[in-house]
Amino acid sequence: MVLLDSTAADNPSYLAVTTGQNLVYAVHESGPASALSAFSYSGEIGNLVLPGRKENDCNLKPLWRIENPGSDPCLVAADPAGRYVVTADYSSGSVTFYGMEGNGIERQFTFTGSGPDERRQRSSHVHCVVFSPDYRHLFAADLEADRICVFDKDSAGIPLLKDTVGLDPGSGPRHLVFNHTGNRAY
């Protein structure tokens, strides 16, 4: 592999790459000074590192940066439908929906709860956000409250909390992945 391009960013801890839009979103995990940034690049998904390409022909360019109202976003997911970028805000126990154009926060859900492990599960800590394979729902893993939160959209496309699924006490879900048919999550 060849490094094509890089850009300076404060503590980027996770990236999400869009399909077909040539955008990269980064969360900056910095406590109350956390943020979300967007970058554009030239090239196609899967072709960022091709044999024969020259260094720095990716043209990674910062587009915008917006403060995160939560603390320590540890994961970011881009809505394949092109409407939202979503962060899992670990320390504040929240899920934040942003407009993909950097035009602000569309909606934020902050959770409360704890688990049986008093050292590790004192408050809600959302660790992961994942879109379902059919892109109709968003799932969030709440590590400390031992639950999976399920989000849907109303008729206007506005995110809403549809359901929460409680897991075994102390199980502490961190990540979620779907099987190849999309009917099971692990």
C-alpha positions in Angstrom: 0.0 0.0 0.0 1.0 3.6 -0.7 0.0 6.6 1.4 -2.0 8.7 -1.0 -2.7 11.7 1.2 -3.2 12.8 4.8 -4.5 15.8 6.7 -4.1 17.0 10.3 -7.0 16.4 12.6 -7.3 16.5 16.4 -7.6 13.0 17.8 -9.5 11.2 15.1 -10.6 7.9 16.5 -13.0 6.4 13.9 -13.8 7.0 10.2 -16.8 6.3 8.0 -16.5 6.3 4.2 -19.5 6.9 2.1 -20.4 4.8 -1.0 -20.4 6.9 -4.2 -20.1 10.3 -2.5 -16.4 10.4 -2.0 -16.7 11.6 1.6 -15.0 10.5 4.8 -16.4 11.4 8.2 -14.2 11.4 11.3 -15.1 11.6 15.0 -12.7 13.5 17.2 -12.8 11.9 20.7 -11.8 14.7 23.0 -14.1 14.8 25.9 -16.3 17.9 26.0 -14.3 19.4 23.1 -15.3 16.5 20.8 -16.3 17.0 17.1 -17.3 15.5 13.8 -15.5 16.4 10.6 -16.1 15.7 6.9 -13.5 15.4 4.2 -13.8 14.9 0.4 -11.4 12.9 -1.7 -11.0 12.1 -5.4 -11.1 8.5 -6.5 -13.5 5.6 -6.1 -14.3 3.5 -3.1 -12.0 0.5 -3.2 -9.6 2.3 -5.6 -7.9 4.5 -3.1 -4.7 2.4 -3.2 -4.2 1.1 -6.7 -0.9 -0.1 -8.2 0.7 2.7 -10.2 -1.1 5.5 -8.5 1.1 8.4 -7.3 1.4 9.6 -3.7 -0.9 12.5 -2.9 -3.3 11.9 -5.8 -6.2 11.4 -3.4 -6.7 15.1 -2.7 -8.1 14.7 0.8 -9.7 18.0 1.6 -11.4 19.2 4.8 -15.0 20.3 4.2 -16.4 21.1 7.6 -16.2 20.5 11.4 -19.0 20.7 13.9 -18.9 20.4 17.7 -20.4 17.3 19.2 -22.9 18.1 22.0 -22.0 14.8 23.6 -18.7 13.6 24.9 -16.2 11.3 23.3 -17.8 10.1 20.1 -16.2 6.7 19.5 -17.9 5.6 16.3 -19.5 7.2 13.3 -21.8 5.8 10.7 -22.9 7.4 7.4 -26.5 6.9 6.3 -26.4 5.1 2.9 -29.5 7.1 1.9 -27.5 10.3 2.2 -29.4 12.1 4.9 -27.6 11.6 8.2 -24.2 11.0 9.8 -24.6 9.4 13.2 -22.2 9.3 16.2 -22.1 7.0 19.2 -21.1 9.3 22.0 -19.5 7.1 24.6 -19.0 9.3 27.7 -22.4 11.1 27.4 -24.4 8.0 26.6 -25.9 9.6 23.5 -26.6 9.0 19.8 -26.4 12.1 17.7 -27.8 12.5 14.1 -26.2 15.2 12.0 -27.1 16.5 8.5 -24.6 15.1 6.0 -23.8 18.6 4.7 -22.5 19.8 8.1 -25.7 21.9 8.5 -26.1 21.1 12.2 -27.5 18.5 14.5 -30.8 17.1 13.5 -31.6 15.1 16.6 -29.9 13.7 19.7 -31.0 10.9 22.0 -29.3 10.8 25.5 -29.8 7.6 27.5 -29.6 6.8 31.2 -29.0 3.5 32.9 -26.4 1.3 34.5 -25.5 -2.3 34.9 -24.5 -4.6 37.7 -20.8 -4.0 37.5 -20.4 -0.9 39.7 -16.8 -0.3 38.6 -17.7 -0.3 34.9 -21.4 0.2 34.5 -22.2 3.4 36.4 -24.0 5.2 33.5 -25.0 4.8 29.9 -22.1 4.5 27.4 -23.1 4.1 23.7 -20.2 2.4 22.0 -21.5 1.6 18.5 -24.0 2.6 15.9 -24.7 0.4 12.9 -27.3 0.7 10.0 -29.2 -2.5 9.2 -28.4 -4.1 5.9 -31.6 -2.8 4.4 -30.8 0.7 5.8 -34.2 1.1 7.4 -33.0 1.0 11.0 -30.1 2.1 13.1 -28.9 0.0 16.0 -26.9 1.4 18.9 -25.1 -0.8 21.5 -25.2 0.7 25.0 -22.3 -1.0 26.8 -23.1 0.1 30.3 -26.9 -0.3 30.3 -26.8 -3.8 28.7 -29.1 -3.0 25.8 -29.4 -2.4 22.1 -31.4 0.6 21.0 -33.3 0.5 17.7 -34.0 3.7 15.7 -36.5 4.1 12.8 -37.7 7.2 10.9 -41.1 8.8 10.9 -42.9 9.6 7.6 -40.9 12.8 7.2 -37.6 10.9 7.7 -36.9 12.2 11.2 -35.1 9.7 13.4 -37.1 8.3 16.4 -36.3 5.7 19.0 -38.4 2.6 18.1 -37.4 0.0 20.7 -34.8 -1.0 23.2 -33.8 -4.6 23.7 -32.4 -5.6 27.1 -29.5 -8.0 27.3 -28.2 -10.2 30.1 -27.1 -8.1 33.0 -23.3 -7.4 32.8 -23.1 -8.5 29.2 -21.9 -5.0 28.1 -22.5 -5.0 24.3 -19.8 -3.1 22.4 -20.3 -3.8 18.7 -22.9 -5.2 16.4 -22.5 -7.0 13.1 -25.2 -8.5 10.8 -25.0 -11.9 9.1 -24.9 -12.1 5.3 -28.7 -12.3 4.9 -29.3 -9.4 7.3 -31.8 -11.2 9.6 -29.5 -11.8 12.6 -27.2 -9.5 14.5 -24.3 -10.6 16.7 
